[in-house]
Amino acid sequence: MDTKRIGLRVRAFRKLKGYTQQELADYVGVSLAVLGAVERGNRRLEDKILNKIADVLDMSVAELIDMSE
């Protein structure tokens, strides 16, 4: 997985859904620092966190990470 590309997609969909970083971090159960690192592409997403983010954003993991490429 390309952590930079996925991080940008997480950020874009988070904003599209109207969540702040803090709100999404709270819903997912991670710190704001962890979510920020994910969105910047500095941290690889664990499957558990990836699944929670997709659930909160009401989308599939495949849509979130754009498996079509």
mmCIF file as Biopython writes it, N, C-alpha, C and O atoms, coordinates in Angstrom:
data_model
#
loop_
_atom_site.group_PDB
_atom_site.id
_atom_site.type_symbol
_atom_site.label_atom_id
_atom_site.label_alt_id
_atom_site.label_comp_id
_atom_site.label_asym_id
_atom_site.label_entity_id
_atom_site.label_seq_id
_atom_site.pdbx_PDB_ins_code
_atom_site.Cartn_x
_atom_site.Cartn_y
_atom_site.Cartn_z
_atom_site.occupancy
_atom_site.B_iso_or_equiv
_atom_site.auth_seq_id
_atom_site.auth_asym_id
_atom_site.pdbx_PDB_model_num
ATOM 1   N N  . MET A ? 1  ? 0.839   -1.189 0.000   1.0 0.0 1  A 1 
ATOM 2   C CA . MET A ? 1  ? 0.000   0.000  0.000   1.0 0.0 1  A 1 
ATOM 3   C C  . MET A ? 1  ? 0.879   1.246  0.000   1.0 0.0 1  A 1 
ATOM 4   O O  . MET A ? 1  ? 1.875   1.316  0.721   1.0 0.0 1  A 1 
ATOM 5   N N  . ASP A ? 2  ? 0.511   2.201  -0.795  1.0 0.0 2  A 1 
ATOM 6   C CA . ASP A ? 2  ? 1.199   3.477  -0.837  1.0 0.0 2  A 1 
ATOM 7   C C  . ASP A ? 2  ? 0.644   4.356  0.282   1.0 0.0 2  A 1 
ATOM 8   O O  . ASP A ? 2  ? -0.460  4.889  0.169   1.0 0.0 2  A 1 
ATOM 9   N N  . THR A ? 3  ? 1.409   4.504  1.355   1.0 0.0 3  A 1 
ATOM 10  C CA . THR A ? 3  ? 0.906   5.211  2.534   1.0 0.0 3  A 1 
ATOM 11  C C  . THR A ? 3  ? 0.595   6.675  2.242   1.0 0.0 3  A 1 
ATOM 12  O O  . THR A ? 3  ? -0.345  7.232  2.809   1.0 0.0 3  A 1 
ATOM 13  N N  . LYS A ? 4  ? 1.362   7.294  1.377   1.0 0.0 4  A 1 
ATOM 14  C CA . LYS A ? 4  ? 1.126   8.706  1.048   1.0 0.0 4  A 1 
ATOM 15  C C  . LYS A ? 4  ? -0.218  8.868  0.333   1.0 0.0 4  A 1 
ATOM 16  O O  . LYS A ? 4  ? -1.014  9.737  0.689   1.0 0.0 4  A 1 
ATOM 17  N N  . ARG A ? 5  ? -0.463  8.035  -0.668  1.0 0.0 5  A 1 
ATOM 18  C CA . ARG A ? 5  ? -1.711  8.129  -1.439  1.0 0.0 5  A 1 
ATOM 19  C C  . ARG A ? 5  ? -2.925  7.816  -0.556  1.0 0.0 5  A 1 
ATOM 20  O O  . ARG A ? 5  ? -3.945  8.500  -0.624  1.0 0.0 5  A 1 
ATOM 21  N N  . ILE A ? 6  ? -2.802  6.789  0.260   1.0 0.0 6  A 1 
ATOM 22  C CA . ILE A ? 6  ? -3.911  6.422  1.133   1.0 0.0 6  A 1 
ATOM 23  C C  . ILE A ? 6  ? -4.174  7.532  2.146   1.0 0.0 6  A 1 
ATOM 24  O O  . ILE A ? 6  ? -5.327  7.857  2.431   1.0 0.0 6  A 1 
ATOM 25  N N  . GLY A ? 7  ? -3.118  8.106  2.681   1.0 0.0 7  A 1 
ATOM 26  C CA . GLY A ? 7  ? -3.276  9.207  3.628   1.0 0.0 7  A 1 
ATOM 27  C C  . GLY A ? 7  ? -4.014  10.387 3.015   1.0 0.0 7  A 1 
ATOM 28  O O  . GLY A ? 7  ? -4.876  10.991 3.654   1.0 0.0 7  A 1 
ATOM 29  N N  . LEU A ? 8  ? -3.672  10.708 1.780   1.0 0.0 8  A 1 
ATOM 30  C CA . LEU A ? 8  ? -4.358  11.809 1.084   1.0 0.0 8  A 1 
ATOM 31  C C  . LEU A ? 8  ? -5.835  11.482 0.875   1.0 0.0 8  A 1 
ATOM 32  O O  . LEU A ? 8  ? -6.692  12.360 0.983   1.0 0.0 8  A 1 
ATOM 33  N N  . ARG A ? 9  ? -6.129  10.219 0.576   1.0 0.0 9  A 1 
ATOM 34  C CA . ARG A ? 9  ? -7.525  9.814  0.381   1.0 0.0 9  A 1 
ATOM 35  C C  . ARG A ? 9  ? -8.295  9.853  1.698   1.0 0.0 9  A 1 
ATOM 36  O O  . ARG A ? 9  ? -9.449  10.280 1.728   1.0 0.0 9  A 1 
ATOM 37  N N  . VAL A ? 10 ? -7.666  9.413  2.779   1.0 0.0 10 A 1 
ATOM 38  C CA . VAL A ? 10 ? -8.317  9.482  4.091   1.0 0.0 10 A 1 
ATOM 39  C C  . VAL A ? 10 ? -8.661  10.931 4.403   1.0 0.0 10 A 1 
ATOM 40  O O  . VAL A ? 10 ? -9.778  11.229 4.826   1.0 0.0 10 A 1 
ATOM 41  N N  . ARG A ? 11 ? -7.703  11.833 4.194   1.0 0.0 11 A 1 
ATOM 42  C CA . ARG A ? 11 ? -7.939  13.254 4.467   1.0 0.0 11 A 1 
ATOM 43  C C  . ARG A ? 11 ? -9.072  13.794 3.599   1.0 0.0 11 A 1 
ATOM 44  O O  . ARG A ? 11 ? -9.963  14.485 4.094   1.0 0.0 11 A 1 
ATOM 45  N N  . ALA A ? 12 ? -9.039  13.480 2.307   1.0 0.0 12 A 1 
ATOM 46  C CA . ALA A ? 12 ? -10.054 14.002 1.387   1.0 0.0 12 A 1 
ATOM 47  C C  . ALA A ? 12 ? -11.445 13.506 1.761   1.0 0.0 12 A 1 
ATOM 48  O O  . ALA A ? 12 ? -12.390 14.294 1.799   1.0 0.0 12 A 1 
ATOM 49  N N  . PHE A ? 13 ? -11.585 12.210 2.037   1.0 0.0 13 A 1 
ATOM 50  C CA . PHE A ? 13 ? -12.898 11.684 2.389   1.0 0.0 13 A 1 
ATOM 51  C C  . PHE A ? 13 ? -13.352 12.162 3.765   1.0 0.0 13 A 1 
ATOM 52  O O  . PHE A ? 13 ? -14.546 12.359 3.989   1.0 0.0 13 A 1 
ATOM 53  N N  . ARG A ? 14 ? -12.411 12.349 4.686   1.0 0.0 14 A 1 
ATOM 54  C CA . ARG A ? 14 ? -12.771 12.886 6.006   1.0 0.0 14 A 1 
ATOM 55  C C  . ARG A ? 14 ? -13.378 14.274 5.846   1.0 0.0 14 A 1 
ATOM 56  O O  . ARG A ? 14 ? -14.414 14.583 6.435   1.0 0.0 14 A 1 
ATOM 57  N N  . LYS A ? 15 ? -12.721 15.101 5.047   1.0 0.0 15 A 1 
ATOM 58  C CA . LYS A ? 15 ? -13.225 16.456 4.830   1.0 0.0 15 A 1 
ATOM 59  C C  . LYS A ? 15 ? -14.553 16.437 4.072   1.0 0.0 15 A 1 
ATOM 60  O O  . LYS A ? 15 ? -15.460 17.206 4.391   1.0 0.0 15 A 1 
ATOM 61  N N  . LEU A ? 16 ? -14.670 15.568 3.080   1.0 0.0 16 A 1 
ATOM 62  C CA . LEU A ? 16 ? -15.899 15.449 2.309   1.0 0.0 16 A 1 
ATOM 63  C C  . LEU A ? 16 ? -17.078 15.076 3.207   1.0 0.0 16 A 1 
ATOM 64  O O  . LEU A ? 16 ? -18.195 15.553 3.004   1.0 0.0 16 A 1 
ATOM 65  N N  . LYS A ? 17 ? -16.824 14.228 4.195   1.0 0.0 17 A 1 
ATOM 66  C CA . LYS A ? 17 ? -17.878 13.793 5.120   1.0 0.0 17 A 1 
ATOM 67  C C  . LYS A ? 17 ? -18.103 14.789 6.250   1.0 0.0 17 A 1 
ATOM 68  O O  . LYS A ? 17 ? -19.036 14.631 7.037   1.0 0.0 17 A 1 
ATOM 69  N N  . GLY A ? 18 ? -17.255 15.815 6.340   1.0 0.0 18 A 1 
ATOM 70  C CA . GLY A ? 18 ? -17.460 16.887 7.313   1.0 0.0 18 A 1 
ATOM 71  C C  . GLY A ? 18 ? -16.888 16.628 8.696   1.0 0.0 18 A 1 
ATOM 72  O O  . GLY A ? 18 ? -17.307 17.264 9.664   1.0 0.0 18 A 1 
ATOM 73  N N  . TYR A ? 19 ? -15.936 15.706 8.809   1.0 0.0 19 A 1 
ATOM 74  C CA . TYR A ? 19 ? -15.323 15.422 10.102  1.0 0.0 19 A 1 
ATOM 75  C C  . TYR A ? 19 ? -14.035 16.228 10.271  1.0 0.0 19 A 1 
ATOM 76  O O  . TYR A ? 19 ? -13.287 16.439 9.317   1.0 0.0 19 A 1 
ATOM 77  N N  . THR A ? 20 ? -13.794 16.672 11.506  1.0 0.0 20 A 1 
ATOM 78  C CA . THR A ? 20 ? -12.485 17.226 11.823  1.0 0.0 20 A 1 
ATOM 79  C C  . THR A ? 20 ? -11.545 16.058 12.090  1.0 0.0 20 A 1 
ATOM 80  O O  . THR A ? 20 ? -11.988 14.922 12.262  1.0 0.0 20 A 1 
ATOM 81  N N  . GLN A ? 21 ? -10.255 16.339 12.124  1.0 0.0 21 A 1 
ATOM 82  C CA . GLN A ? 21 ? -9.298  15.278 12.460  1.0 0.0 21 A 1 
ATOM 83  C C  . GLN A ? 21 ? -9.600  14.725 13.846  1.0 0.0 21 A 1 
ATOM 84  O O  . GLN A ? 21 ? -9.560  13.512 14.053  1.0 0.0 21 A 1 
ATOM 85  N N  . GLN A ? 22 ? -9.901  15.602 14.793  1.0 0.0 22 A 1 
ATOM 86  C CA . GLN A ? 22 ? -10.159 15.152 16.163  1.0 0.0 22 A 1 
ATOM 87  C C  . GLN A ? 22 ? -11.398 14.271 16.227  1.0 0.0 22 A 1 
ATOM 88  O O  . GLN A ? 22 ? -11.396 13.252 16.918  1.0 0.0 22 A 1 
ATOM 89  N N  . GLU A ? 23 ? -12.449 14.646 15.521  1.0 0.0 23 A 1 
ATOM 90  C CA . GLU A ? 23 ? -13.671 13.828 15.522  1.0 0.0 23 A 1 
ATOM 91  C C  . GLU A ? 23 ? -13.406 12.437 14.964  1.0 0.0 23 A 1 
ATOM 92  O O  . GLU A ? 23 ? -13.811 11.438 15.559  1.0 0.0 23 A 1 
ATOM 93  N N  . LEU A ? 24 ? -12.726 12.370 13.818  1.0 0.0 24 A 1 
ATOM 94  C CA . LEU A ? 24 ? -12.451 11.066 13.222  1.0 0.0 24 A 1 
ATOM 95  C C  . LEU A ? 24 ? -11.537 10.243 14.126  1.0 0.0 24 A 1 
ATOM 96  O O  . LEU A ? 24 ? -11.755 9.045  14.304  1.0 0.0 24 A 1 
ATOM 97  N N  . ALA A ? 25 ? -10.533 10.871 14.687  1.0 0.0 25 A 1 
ATOM 98  C CA . ALA A ? 25 ? -9.626  10.167 15.601  1.0 0.0 25 A 1 
ATOM 99  C C  . ALA A ? 25 ? -10.406 9.593  16.781  1.0 0.0 25 A 1 
ATOM 100 O O  . ALA A ? 25 ? -10.179 8.450  17.178  1.0 0.0 25 A 1 
ATOM 101 N N  . ASP A ? 26 ? -11.315 10.374 17.338  1.0 0.0 26 A 1 
ATOM 102 C CA . ASP A ? 26 ? -12.131 9.912  18.470  1.0 0.0 26 A 1 
ATOM 103 C C  . ASP A ? 26 ? -13.009 8.730  18.074  1.0 0.0 26 A 1 
ATOM 104 O O  . ASP A ? 26 ? -13.080 7.738  18.800  1.0 0.0 26 A 1 
ATOM 105 N N  . TYR A ? 27 ? -13.671 8.831  16.936  1.0 0.0 27 A 1 
ATOM 106 C CA . TYR A ? 27 ? -14.543 7.741  16.470  1.0 0.0 27 A 1 
ATOM 107 C C  . TYR A ? 27 ? -13.763 6.454  16.205  1.0 0.0 27 A 1 
ATOM 108 O O  . TYR A ? 27 ? -14.251 5.352  16.458  1.0 0.0 27 A 1 
ATOM 109 N N  . VAL A ? 28 ? -12.554 6.612  15.694  1.0 0.0 28 A 1 
ATOM 110 C CA . VAL A ? 28 ? -11.739 5.453  15.338  1.0 0.0 28 A 1 
ATOM 111 C C  . VAL A ? 28 ? -11.015 4.887  16.551  1.0 0.0 28 A 1 
ATOM 112 O O  . VAL A ? 28 ? -10.666 3.706  16.581  1.0 0.0 28 A 1 
ATOM 113 N N  . GLY A ? 29 ? -10.789 5.738  17.557  1.0 0.0 29 A 1 
ATOM 114 C CA . GLY A ? 29 ? -10.113 5.288  18.765  1.0 0.0 29 A 1 
ATOM 115 C C  . GLY A ? 29 ? -8.602  5.413  18.703  1.0 0.0 29 A 1 
ATOM 116 O O  . GLY A ? 29 ? -7.878  4.618  19.303  1.0 0.0 29 A 1 
ATOM 117 N N  . VAL A ? 30 ? -8.126  6.420  17.969  1.0 0.0 30 A 1 
ATOM 118 C CA . VAL A ? 30 ? -6.693  6.696  17.903  1.0 0.0 30 A 1 
ATOM 119 C C  . VAL A ? 30 ? -6.463  8.144  18.316  1.0 0.0 30 A 1 
ATOM 120 O O  . VAL A ? 30 ? -7.402  8.936  18.396  1.0 0.0 30 A 1 
ATOM 121 N N  . SER A ? 31 ? -5.220  8.474  18.573  1.0 0.0 31 A 1 
ATOM 122 C CA . SER A ? 31 ? -4.908  9.854  18.941  1.0 0.0 31 A 1 
ATOM 123 C C  . SER A ? 31 ? -4.908  10.744 17.699  1.0 0.0 31 A 1 
ATOM 124 O O  . SER A ? 31 ? -4.808  10.273 16.566  1.0 0.0 31 A 1 
ATOM 125 N N  . LEU A ? 32 ? -5.022  12.025 17.950  1.0 0.0 32 A 1 
ATOM 126 C CA . LEU A ? 32 ? -4.956  13.004 16.866  1.0 0.0 32 A 1 
ATOM 127 C C  . LEU A ? 32 ? -3.605  12.910 16.161  1.0 0.0 32 A 1 
ATOM 128 O O  . LEU A ? 32 ? -3.533  13.059 14.941  1.0 0.0 32 A 1 
ATOM 129 N N  . ALA A ? 33 ? -2.545  12.666 16.912  1.0 0.0 33 A 1 
ATOM 130 C CA . ALA A ? 33 ? -1.205  12.548 16.334  1.0 0.0 33 A 1 
ATOM 131 C C  . ALA A ? 33 ? -1.121  11.363 15.369  1.0 0.0 33 A 1 
ATOM 132 O O  . ALA A ? 33 ? -0.502  11.465 14.310  1.0 0.0 33 A 1 
ATOM 133 N N  . VAL A ? 34 ? -1.737  10.251 15.733  1.0 0.0 34 A 1 
ATOM 134 C CA . VAL A ? 34 ? -1.724  9.065  14.866  1.0 0.0 34 A 1 
ATOM 135 C C  . VAL A ? 34 ? -2.473  9.358  13.577  1.0 0.0 34 A 1 
ATOM 136 O O  . VAL A ? 34 ? -1.973  9.070  12.489  1.0 0.0 34 A 1 
ATOM 137 N N  . LEU A ? 35 ? -3.668  9.927  13.689  1.0 0.0 35 A 1 
ATOM 138 C CA . LEU A ? 35 ? -4.442  10.233 12.479  1.0 0.0 35 A 1 
ATOM 139 C C  . LEU A ? 35 ? -3.705  11.239 11.603  1.0 0.0 35 A 1 
ATOM 140 O O  . LEU A ? 35 ? -3.692  11.101 10.379  1.0 0.0 35 A 1 
ATOM 141 N N  . GLY A ? 36 ? -3.095  12.243 12.213  1.0 0.0 36 A 1 
ATOM 142 C CA . GLY A ? 36 ? -2.325  13.218 11.447  1.0 0.0 36 A 1 
ATOM 143 C C  . GLY A ? 36 ? -1.181  12.570 10.690  1.0 0.0 36 A 1 
ATOM 144 O O  . GLY A ? 36 ? -0.928  12.904 9.532   1.0 0.0 36 A 1 
ATOM 145 N N  . ALA A ? 37 ? -0.486  11.636 11.345  1.0 0.0 37 A 1 
ATOM 146 C CA . ALA A ? 37 ? 0.618   10.927 10.700  1.0 0.0 37 A 1 
ATOM 147 C C  . ALA A ? 37 ? 0.110   10.066 9.547   1.0 0.0 37 A 1 
ATOM 148 O O  . ALA A ? 37 ? 0.766   9.963  8.511   1.0 0.0 37 A 1 
ATOM 149 N N  . VAL A ? 38 ? -1.045  9.456  9.724   1.0 0.0 38 A 1 
ATOM 150 C CA . VAL A ? 38 ? -1.649  8.650  8.659   1.0 0.0 38 A 1 
ATOM 151 C C  . VAL A ? 38 ? -1.972  9.544  7.465   1.0 0.0 38 A 1 
ATOM 152 O O  . VAL A ? 38 ? -1.643  9.207  6.327   1.0 0.0 38 A 1 
ATOM 153 N N  . GLU A ? 39 ? -2.613  10.677 7.720   1.0 0.0 39 A 1 
ATOM 154 C CA . GLU A ? 39 ? -3.015  11.568 6.632   1.0 0.0 39 A 1 
ATOM 155 C C  . GLU A ? 39 ? -1.809  12.160 5.898   1.0 0.0 39 A 1 
ATOM 156 O O  . GLU A ? 39 ? -1.895  12.450 4.705   1.0 0.0 39 A 1 
ATOM 157 N N  . ARG A ? 40 ? -0.708  12.338 6.586   1.0 0.0 40 A 1 
ATOM 158 C CA . ARG A ? 40 ? 0.507   12.851 5.946   1.0 0.0 40 A 1 
ATOM 159 C C  . ARG A ? 40 ? 1.286   11.749 5.231   1.0 0.0 40 A 1 
ATOM 160 O O  . ARG A ? 40 ? 2.247   12.028 4.514   1.0 0.0 40 A 1 
ATOM 161 N N  . GLY A ? 41 ? 0.874   10.511 5.426   1.0 0.0 41 A 1 
ATOM 162 C CA . GLY A ? 41 ? 1.562   9.398  4.794   1.0 0.0 41 A 1 
ATOM 163 C C  . GLY A ? 41 ? 2.801   8.955  5.540   1.0 0.0 41 A 1 
ATOM 164 O O  . GLY A ? 41 ? 3.642   8.245  4.989   1.0 0.0 41 A 1 
ATOM 165 N N  . ASN A ? 42 ? 2.920   9.371  6.790   1.0 0.0 42 A 1 
ATOM 166 C CA . ASN A ? 42 ? 4.090   9.029  7.600   1.0 0.0 42 A 1 
ATOM 167 C C  . ASN A ? 42 ? 3.885   7.777  8.447   1.0 0.0 42 A 1 
ATOM 168 O O  . ASN A ? 42 ? 4.805   7.329  9.131   1.0 0.0 42 A 1 
ATOM 169 N N  . ARG A ? 43 ? 2.703   7.224  8.401   1.0 0.0 43 A 1 
ATOM 170 C CA . ARG A ? 43 ? 2.406   6.044  9.208   1.0 0.0 43 A 1 
ATOM 171 C C  . ARG A ? 43 ? 1.549   5.086  8.401   1.0 0.0 43 A 1 
ATOM 172 O O  . ARG A ? 43 ? 0.548   5.479  7.802   1.0 0.0 43 A 1 
ATOM 173 N N  . ARG A ? 44 ? 1.949   3.840  8.392   1.0 0.0 44 A 1 
ATOM 174 C CA . ARG A ? 44 ? 1.175   2.811  7.704   1.0 0.0 44 A 1 
ATOM 175 C C  . ARG A ? 44 ? -0.064  2.488  8.532   1.0 0.0 44 A 1 
ATOM 176 O O  . ARG A ? 44 ? 0.000   2.370  9.756   1.0 0.0 44 A 1 
ATOM 177 N N  . LEU A ? 45 ? -1.171  2.352  7.851   1.0 0.0 45 A 1 
ATOM 178 C CA . LEU A ? 45 ? -2.428  2.029  8.525   1.0 0.0 45 A 1 
ATOM 179 C C  . LEU A ? 45 ? -2.499  0.545  8.867   1.0 0.0 45 A 1 
ATOM 180 O O  . LEU A ? 45 ? -2.329  -0.306 7.993   1.0 0.0 45 A 1 
ATOM 181 N N  . GLU A ? 46 ? -2.743  0.241  10.108  1.0 0.0 46 A 1 
ATOM 182 C CA . GLU A ? 46 ? -3.009  -1.135 10.503  1.0 0.0 46 A 1 
ATOM 183 C C  . GLU A ? 46 ? -4.394  -1.495 9.968   1.0 0.0 46 A 1 
ATOM 184 O O  . GLU A ? 46 ? -5.263  -0.630 9.851   1.0 0.0 46 A 1 
ATOM 185 N N  . ASP A ? 47 ? -4.596  -2.769 9.646   1.0 0.0 47 A 1 
ATOM 186 C CA . ASP A ? 47 ? -5.883  -3.207 9.088   1.0 0.0 47 A 1 
ATOM 187 C C  . ASP A ? 47 ? -7.051  -2.840 9.997   1.0 0.0 47 A 1 
ATOM 188 O O  . ASP A ? 47 ? -8.106  -2.429 9.515   1.0 0.0 47 A 1 
ATOM 189 N N  . LYS A ? 48 ? -6.873  -2.984 11.293  1.0 0.0 48 A 1 
ATOM 190 C CA . LYS A ? 48 ? -7.940  -2.678 12.250  1.0 0.0 48 A 1 
ATOM 191 C C  . LYS A ? 48 ? -8.347  -1.204 12.164  1.0 0.0 48 A 1 
ATOM 192 O O  . LYS A ? 48 ? -9.536  -0.885 12.161  1.0 0.0 48 A 1 
ATOM 193 N N  . ILE A ? 49 ? -7.373  -0.324 12.094  1.0 0.0 49 A 1 
ATOM 194 C CA . ILE A ? 49 ? -7.648  1.113  12.006  1.0 0.0 49 A 1 
ATOM 195 C C  . ILE A ? 49 ? -8.248  1.458  10.647  1.0 0.0 49 A 1 
ATOM 196 O O  . ILE A ? 49 ? -9.178  2.260  10.560  1.0 0.0 49 A 1 
ATOM 197 N N  . LEU A ? 50 ? -7.719  0.855  9.596   1.0 0.0 50 A 1 
ATOM 198 C CA . LEU A ? 50 ? -8.240  1.081  8.252   1.0 0.0 50 A 1 
ATOM 199 C C  . LEU A ? 50 ? -9.719  0.695  8.175   1.0 0.0 50 A 1 
ATOM 200 O O  . LEU A ? 50 ? -10.528 1.423  7.600   1.0 0.0 50 A 1 
ATOM 201 N N  . ASN A ? 51 ? -10.061 -0.442 8.754   1.0 0.0 51 A 1 
ATOM 202 C CA . ASN A ? 51 ? -11.464 -0.880 8.766   1.0 0.0 51 A 1 
ATOM 203 C C  . ASN A ? 51 ? -12.352 0.082  9.547   1.0 0.0 51 A 1 
ATOM 204 O O  . ASN A ? 51 ? -13.475 0.366  9.129   1.0 0.0 51 A 1 
ATOM 205 N N  . LYS A ? 52 ? -11.862 0.583  10.669  1.0 0.0 52 A 1 
ATOM 206 C CA . LYS A ? 52 ? -12.655 1.525  11.469  1.0 0.0 52 A 1 
ATOM 207 C C  . LYS A ? 52 ? -12.862 2.838  10.730  1.0 0.0 52 A 1 
ATOM 208 O O  . LYS A ? 52 ? -13.957 3.399  10.748  1.0 0.0 52 A 1 
ATOM 209 N N  . ILE A ? 53 ? -11.808 3.328  10.079  1.0 0.0 53 A 1 
ATOM 210 C CA . ILE A ? 53 ? -11.936 4.571  9.322   1.0 0.0 53 A 1 
ATOM 211 C C  . ILE A ? 53 ? -12.963 4.402  8.202   1.0 0.0 53 A 1 
ATOM 212 O O  . ILE A ? 53 ? -13.822 5.261  8.003   1.0 0.0 53 A 1 
ATOM 213 N N  . ALA A ? 54 ? -12.868 3.299  7.481   1.0 0.0 54 A 1 
ATOM 214 C CA . ALA A ? 54 ? -13.829 3.040  6.403   1.0 0.0 54 A 1 
ATOM 215 C C  . ALA A ? 54 ? -15.254 2.972  6.947   1.0 0.0 54 A 1 
ATOM 216 O O  . ALA A ? 54 ? -16.176 3.509  6.334   1.0 0.0 54 A 1 
ATOM 217 N N  . ASP A ? 55 ? -15.440 2.316  8.091   1.0 0.0 55 A 1 
ATOM 218 C CA . ASP A ? 55 ? -16.773 2.229  8.696   1.0 0.0 55 A 1 
ATOM 219 C C  . ASP A ? 55 ? -17.314 3.613  9.057   1.0 0.0 55 A 1 
ATOM 220 O O  . ASP A ? 55 ? -18.459 3.938  8.743   1.0 0.0 55 A 1 
ATOM 221 N N  . VAL A ? 56 ? -16.490 4.419  9.714   1.0 0.0 56 A 1 
ATOM 222 C CA . VAL A ? 56 ? -16.927 5.754  10.126  1.0 0.0 56 A 1 
ATOM 223 C C  . VAL A ? 56 ? -17.266 6.611  8.911   1.0 0.0 56 A 1 
ATOM 224 O O  . VAL A ? 56 ? -18.227 7.380  8.935   1.0 0.0 56 A 1 
ATOM 225 N N  . LEU A ? 57 ? -16.480 6.479  7.857   1.0 0.0 57 A 1 
ATOM 226 C CA . LEU A ? 57 ? -16.718 7.272  6.649   1.0 0.0 57 A 1 
ATOM 227 C C  . LEU A ? 57 ? -17.788 6.659  5.750   1.0 0.0 57 A 1 
ATOM 228 O O  . LEU A ? 57 ? -18.082 7.188  4.678   1.0 0.0 57 A 1 
ATOM 229 N N  . ASP A ? 58 ? -18.367 5.548  6.186   1.0 0.0 58 A 1 
ATOM 230 C CA . ASP A ? 58 ? -19.449 4.871  5.477   1.0 0.0 58 A 1 
ATOM 231 C C  . ASP A ? 58 ? -19.037 4.482  4.053   1.0 0.0 58 A 1 
ATOM 232 O O  . ASP A ? 58 ? -19.720 4.792  3.077   1.0 0.0 58 A 1 
ATOM 233 N N  . MET A ? 59 ? -17.901 3.797  3.973   1.0 0.0 59 A 1 
ATOM 234 C CA . MET A ? 59 ? -17.422 3.321  2.689   1.0 0.0 59 A 1 
ATOM 235 C C  . MET A ? 59 ? -16.667 2.020  2.895   1.0 0.0 59 A 1 
ATOM 236 O O  . MET A ? 59 ? -16.331 1.660  4.023   1.0 0.0 59 A 1 
ATOM 237 N N  . SER A ? 60 ? -16.404 1.325  1.812   1.0 0.0 60 A 1 
ATOM 238 C CA . SER A ? 60 ? -15.645 0.082  1.929   1.0 0.0 60 A 1 
ATOM 239 C C  . SER A ? 60 ? -14.155 0.400  1.966   1.0 0.0 60 A 1 
ATOM 240 O O  . SER A ? 60 ? -13.725 1.475  1.546   1.0 0.0 60 A 1 
ATOM 241 N N  . VAL A ? 61 ? -13.383 -0.540 2.471   1.0 0.0 61 A 1 
ATOM 242 C CA . VAL A ? 61 ? -11.930 -0.381 2.482   1.0 0.0 61 A 1 
ATOM 243 C C  . VAL A ? 61 ? -11.419 -0.241 1.051   1.0 0.0 61 A 1 
ATOM 244 O O  . VAL A ? 61 ? -10.532 0.569  0.786   1.0 0.0 61 A 1 
ATOM 245 N N  . ALA A ? 62 ? -11.971 -1.020 0.135   1.0 0.0 62 A 1 
ATOM 246 C CA . ALA A ? 62 ? -11.556 -0.953 -1.272  1.0 0.0 62 A 1 
ATOM 247 C C  . ALA A ? 62 ? -11.760 0.458  -1.840  1.0 0.0 62 A 1 
ATOM 248 O O  . ALA A ? 62 ? -10.901 0.971  -2.558  1.0 0.0 62 A 1 
ATOM 249 N N  . GLU A ? 63 ? -12.894 1.076  -1.518  1.0 0.0 63 A 1 
ATOM 250 C CA . GLU A ? 63 ? -13.142 2.440  -1.987  1.0 0.0 63 A 1 
ATOM 251 C C  . GLU A ? 63 ? -12.157 3.410  -1.362  1.0 0.0 63 A 1 
ATOM 252 O O  . GLU A ? 63 ? -11.648 4.312  -2.028  1.0 0.0 63 A 1 
ATOM 253 N N  . LEU A ? 64 ? -11.893 3.218  -0.080  1.0 0.0 64 A 1 
ATOM 254 C CA . LEU A ? 64 ? -11.013 4.141  0.639   1.0 0.0 64 A 1 
ATOM 255 C C  . LEU A ? 64 ? -9.593  4.087  0.100   1.0 0.0 64 A 1 
ATOM 256 O O  . LEU A ? 64 ? -8.953  5.127  -0.060  1.0 0.0 64 A 1 
ATOM 257 N N  . ILE A ? 65 ? -9.094  2.895  -0.180  1.0 0.0 65 A 1 
ATOM 258 C CA . ILE A ? 65 ? -7.709  2.805  -0.647  1.0 0.0 65 A 1 
ATOM 259 C C  . ILE A ? 65 ? -7.610  2.776  -2.164  1.0 0.0 65 A 1 
ATOM 260 O O  . ILE A ? 65 ? -6.509  2.731  -2.712  1.0 0.0 65 A 1 
ATOM 261 N N  . ASP A ? 66 ? -8.750  2.803  -2.850  1.0 0.0 66 A 1 
ATOM 262 C CA . ASP A ? 66 ? -8.820  2.851  -4.314  1.0 0.0 66 A 1 
ATOM 263 C C  . ASP A ? 66 ? -8.021  1.702  -4.932  1.0 0.0 66 A 1 
ATOM 264 O O  . ASP A ? 66 ? -6.964  1.911  -5.529  1.0 0.0 66 A 1 
ATOM 265 N N  . MET A ? 67 ? -8.542  0.501  -4.779  1.0 0.0 67 A 1 
ATOM 266 C CA . MET A ? 67 ? -7.868  -0.694 -5.270  1.0 0.0 67 A 1 
ATOM 267 C C  . MET A ? 67 ? -7.901  -0.806 -6.792  1.0 0.0 67 A 1 
ATOM 268 O O  . MET A ? 67 ? -7.342  -1.756 -7.342  1.0 0.0 67 A 1 
ATOM 269 N N  . SER A ? 68 ? -8.529  0.120  -7.477  1.0 0.0 68 A 1 
ATOM 270 C CA . SER A ? 68 ? -8.617  0.037  -8.944  1.0 0.0 68 A 1 
ATOM 271 C C  . SER A ? 68 ? -7.297  0.339  -9.624  1.0 0.0 68 A 1 
ATOM 272 O O  . SER A ? 68 ? -7.100  -0.020 -10.785 1.0 0.0 68 A 1 
ATOM 273 N N  . GLU A ? 69 ? -6.392  0.994  -8.917  1.0 0.0 69 A 1 
ATOM 274 C CA . GLU A ? 69 ? -5.104  1.355  -9.532  1.0 0.0 69 A 1 
ATOM 275 C C  . GLU A ? 69 ? -4.093  0.260  -9.351  1.0 0.0 69 A 1 
ATOM 276 O O  . GLU A ? 69 ? -2.955  0.389  -9.803  1.0 0.0 69 A 1 
#
